[in-house]
Amino acid sequence: MANLKTKFVGLELKSPIIAGSCGLTADIHKLQEMANNGVGAVILKSIFEEQINQEVSHTLGDTSYPEETDYIQNYIRANTIQQYIDLVKAAKAQLDIPVIASINCLRDGEWAGFAIELEKAGADAIELNAFVLPTDAFMESTEVEQLYFTIVKHVKAVVKIPVIMKISRYFTNLPAFVSKLKAYGADAVTIFNRFYEPDIDIEDLTVGSASVFSLPVDLRTTLRWTGILAGKDKLQQISSSTGVHNGEAVVKLLLAGATTVQVCSALYEQGLGCIRTMNHFVSSWMSQKSFETIEDFRGKLSYADADHADRYERAQFMKYFSDRK
């Protein structure tokens, strides 16, 4: 029988499938259901720096008293953080799988101190979900990247548990950027985070938001960069996310070199039982191919395989169409 157990940032997982950070992972009952369906680990819903700041601004209104501002700001921040710490403690008390906390930070600052509290609460690891939208025309790309390095460095300096950096694909040289994250202490990277994206209603002439769920075709970008990053550094631990909607996608990412695979949109659209379905597919596929463990085939089709490297590098259609008769 196929063995789905694997290791990720030093943690023992019974499956390479991880429930990604989302609203569902803020509910202890849903977390228990995910565990019952065989998920390898859970990443709790992110606590957002931006959300806390907006709540503070909404509560303050137009107040002009500095003392009141400081009190309300500190109260809301402390209360929100305590609620998150309570979630971590509850998850650790009731689940028998690794619990990973998630921090969505806009900039370097007090999050290093918060990471300490999460470690004390029992979190097995921390995923730092950072994204800086570069809209400043005078800000160099190296300055943007340095913000990420500084966040990782400061958090790693104060906690002993693994730190995972969740990143976007929007970097000039992604392999170099990931390599530097590792040098600054990141134990793994998650590729890629999804963002709220704008949409325009041409009838009402308003700007709104597009669907936040991924599509199966989104797997292609994740697959390309999983294969390239894993192929360039076989010791680089990668948690691949975005576009994972079935067991076939899980197998593909593992073949490309992913250490773990995160699911999120599928949990909403298919229900939490999709985890069990995906595990069953992976197990059946492994048995058919005579693979006993994940390590028997992980990275088998990564960029490191010279026979497949050009497929990962090819960005234009010329070669593809020239091969077709």
C-alpha positions in Angstrom: 0.0 0.0 0.0 1.3 3.5 -0.9 2.7 5.5 2.0 1.7 9.2 1.7 3.8 10.3 4.7 6.3 13.1 4.1 8.4 15.7 5.9 8.0 19.4 5.6 10.3 21.9 7.4 11.1 19.2 9.9 7.4 18.3 10.6 6.0 14.9 10.1 2.9 14.9 7.8 0.7 11.9 7.0 -0.1 13.4 3.6 1.6 16.0 1.4 -1.7 17.9 1.1 -2.0 21.0 3.3 -5.1 23.1 3.8 -4.1 26.6 2.8 -4.9 29.7 4.8 -8.5 30.8 4.3 -11.7 31.5 6.1 -12.4 27.8 6.6 -9.2 27.4 8.6 -10.5 29.8 11.2 -13.2 27.4 12.3 -12.1 24.7 14.8 -14.9 22.4 13.7 -13.9 22.6 10.0 -10.3 22.1 11.0 -11.3 18.9 12.7 -13.2 17.8 9.6 -10.1 18.5 7.5 -8.0 16.3 9.8 -10.6 13.5 9.7 -10.4 13.7 5.9 -6.7 13.1 6.0 -5.1 16.5 5.5 -1.4 16.5 6.3 -1.4 19.9 8.0 -3.4 23.1 8.3 -2.5 26.7 7.9 -4.7 28.9 10.0 -6.5 31.9 8.4 -4.0 34.8 8.3 -4.1 37.6 10.8 -3.9 40.8 8.6 -1.9 43.8 9.6 -4.0 45.8 7.1 -7.3 44.5 8.6 -6.3 45.6 12.1 -5.3 49.0 10.9 -8.6 49.5 9.0 -10.6 48.4 12.1 -8.7 50.9 14.2 -9.4 53.7 11.7 -13.1 52.8 11.5 -13.5 52.7 15.2 -11.7 56.0 15.8 -13.7 58.0 13.2 -12.7 61.6 13.4 -11.5 61.7 16.9 -8.7 64.1 17.6 -7.7 63.0 21.1 -4.2 61.4 21.0 -4.9 59.5 24.3 -8.1 58.0 23.0 -6.4 57.1 19.7 -3.6 55.2 21.5 -6.0 53.4 23.8 -8.4 52.2 21.0 -5.5 51.3 18.7 -3.8 49.2 21.4 -7.0 47.6 22.6 -8.1 46.5 19.1 -4.7 45.2 18.2 -4.3 43.3 21.5 -7.8 41.8 21.3 -7.4 40.7 17.7 -4.0 39.1 18.4 -5.4 37.3 21.5 -8.3 35.9 19.5 -5.7 34.5 17.1 -3.6 33.0 19.9 -6.7 31.3 21.3 -7.3 29.8 17.8 -3.8 28.4 17.7 -4.2 26.9 21.2 -7.6 25.4 20.4 -6.3 23.9 17.2 -3.2 22.4 18.9 -5.4 20.9 21.6 -7.8 19.2 19.3 -5.8 18.2 16.2 -3.2 15.6 15.9 -1.6 17.2 12.8 0.8 20.1 12.5 -0.8 23.6 12.9 0.8 26.4 11.0 0.0 30.0 12.0 -0.2 32.6 9.2 0.8 36.3 9.4 -0.1 38.7 6.6 2.2 41.6 7.0 2.7 44.7 4.9 6.0 45.8 6.3 8.6 44.9 8.9 7.7 45.9 12.4 6.0 44.4 15.4 5.2 41.1 13.7 8.5 39.6 15.0 7.1 40.1 18.5 3.8 38.6 17.5 5.6 35.6 16.1 7.0 34.9 19.5 3.5 34.8 21.0 2.4 32.3 18.3 5.4 30.1 19.1 4.5 30.2 22.8 0.8 29.3 21.9 2.1 26.1 20.3 2.2 26.8 16.6 4.4 24.2 14.8 5.5 26.8 12.2 4.7 30.2 10.8 3.8 31.2 7.3 4.6 34.8 6.5 2.3 36.1 3.8 3.9 39.3 2.6 3.2 41.2 -0.5 4.3 44.7 -1.4 2.4 46.2 -4.3 5.1 48.5 -5.9 3.3 51.6 -6.9 6.1 54.1 -6.0 7.8 55.0 -9.3 10.9 56.0 -7.4 11.3 52.7 -5.5 13.9 50.4 -6.9 13.2 46.6 -7.3 16.0 45.8 -4.9 14.4 48.0 -2.2 11.1 46.0 -2.6 12.9 42.7 -2.3 14.9 43.9 0.7 11.6 44.4 2.6 10.9 40.6 2.3 14.5 39.7 3.4 14.2 42.0 6.4 10.9 40.5 7.5 12.3 37.0 7.4 15.5 37.9 9.1 13.8 39.6 12.0 11.2 36.8 12.6 13.9 34.1 12.3 16.0 35.9 14.9 13.3 35.6 17.6 11.6 32.2 17.0 12.9 28.6 16.8 10.0 27.1 14.9 10.2 26.9 11.1 9.3 30.0 9.1 7.8 29.7 5.6 7.7 32.7 3.2 4.6 32.9 1.0 5.4 34.9 -2.1 4.0 36.0 -5.4 5.4 35.3 -8.8 6.0 39.0 -9.5 9.8 39.1 -9.2 12.3 39.9 -11.9 14.5 36.8 -11.1 12.4 34.4 -9.0 15.2 31.8 -8.5 17.6 34.4 -7.2 15.0 35.9 -4.9 14.0 32.5 -3.5 17.7 31.6 -3.0 18.2 34.8 -1.0 15.1 34.2 1.1 16.7 30.9 2.0 20.0 32.6 2.8 18.2 35.0 5.2 16.7 32.0 7.0 13.4 31.0 5.3 12.9 27.3 5.9 10.6 27.0 2.9 8.6 29.1 0.4 4.9 28.8 -0.6 4.3 29.6 -4.3 2.1 31.4 -4.9 -0.3 33.7 -2.9 -3.5 34.9 -4.5 -4.7 38.5 -4.3 -8.0 40.3 -4.6 -8.0 41.6 -8.1 -10.0 44.4 -9.5 -12.8 44.1 -12.0 -14.8 46.8 -13.8 -18.6 46.8 -14.2 -19.1 48.5 -17.5 -22.9 49.0 -16.9 -22.7 50.6 -13.4 -19.2 52.2 -14.2 -17.8 50.9 -10.9 -14.7 49.1 -9.8 -15.2 46.0 -7.8 -13.4 42.8 -7.2 -13.0 39.7 -9.3 -13.5 36.1 -8.1 -11.0 35.1 -5.5 -11.1 31.4 -6.3 -8.4 29.9 -8.5 -9.1 27.9 -11.6 -7.5 24.5 -12.7 -5.6 26.3 -15.5 -3.8 28.4 -12.9 -1.8 25.3 -12.1 0.4 25.9 -15.1 2.3 28.8 -13.6 2.6 27.1 -10.3 3.8 23.9 -12.1 6.4 25.8 -14.1 8.0 27.5 -11.1 7.8 24.5 -8.9 9.8 22.5 -11.5 12.4 25.3 -12.0 12.9 26.1 -8.3 13.1 22.5 -7.2 15.4 21.6 -10.1 17.8 24.4 -9.4 18.0 23.6 -5.6 17.0 20.1 -4.6 17.2 21.1 -1.0 14.8 24.0 -1.4 11.5 23.1 0.3 8.5 24.3 -1.7 4.8 24.3 -0.8 3.0 24.7 -4.1 -0.4 26.5 -4.2 -2.9 27.9 -6.7 -4.7 25.9 -9.2 -4.9 22.6 -7.2 -8.4 21.2 -7.8 -7.9 17.5 -7.9 -5.5 14.6 -7.2 -3.9 14.8 -10.6 -2.7 18.3 -9.9 -1.2 17.1 -6.6 0.7 14.3 -8.4 2.0 16.8 -11.1 3.3 19.2 -8.5 5.0 16.4 -6.6 6.6 15.2 -9.8 7.8 18.7 -10.5 9.5 18.8 -7.0 7.0 20.2 -4.6 7.5 19.2 -0.9 3.8 19.8 -0.1 0.8 21.0 -2.0 -1.8 23.4 -0.7 -5.5 23.4 -1.4 -7.9 26.2 -0.8 -10.4 27.1 -3.5 -11.3 23.4 -3.9 -12.3 23.2 -0.3 -14.9 25.9 -0.9 -16.1 24.6 -4.3 -16.0 20.8 -3.7 -16.3 20.5 0.1 -13.8 19.3 2.7 -14.2 15.7 1.5 -12.1 16.6 -1.6 -9.0 16.1 0.6 -9.9 12.4 1.0 -10.6 12.2 -2.7 -7.2 13.7 -3.6 -5.4 11.4 -1.1 -7.1 8.4 -2.6 -6.1 9.5 -6.2 -2.4 10.0 -5.2 -2.4 6.6 -3.4 -3.9 4.8 -6.3 -1.6 6.4 -8.8 1.4 5.5 -6.7 0.3 1.9 -6.6 -0.2 1.8 -10.3 3.3 3.1 -10.9 4.8 0.9 -8.2 5.9 3.9 -6.0 5.9 3.0 -2.3 6.7 6.5 -0.9 6.4 10.1 -2.0 10.2 10.4 -2.1 10.3 7.6 -4.8 9.0 10.1 -7.4 9.2 13.6 -5.9 11.1 15.8 -8.4 11.4 13.1 -11.0 10.2 15.5 -13.7 11.8 18.8 -12.3 13.9 21.3 -14.2 17.0 19.3 -13.2 16.1 16.6 -15.7 17.8 17.8 -18.9 15.2 16.0 -21.0 12.5 18.3 -19.6 14.4 21.6 -18.9 13.4 23.2 -22.2 9.8 22.6 -21.5 10.0 24.7 -18.3 12.1 27.4 -20.0 10.0 27.8 -23.1 7.9 31.0 -22.7 7.0 31.7 -26.3 4.9 29.6 -28.7 7.3 29.4 -31.6 8.8 25.9 -30.8 5.4 24.5 -29.8 3.7 25.4 -33.1 6.8 24.4 -35.2 6.4 20.9 -33.8 2.9 20.6 -34.9 2.1 19.2 -38.4 
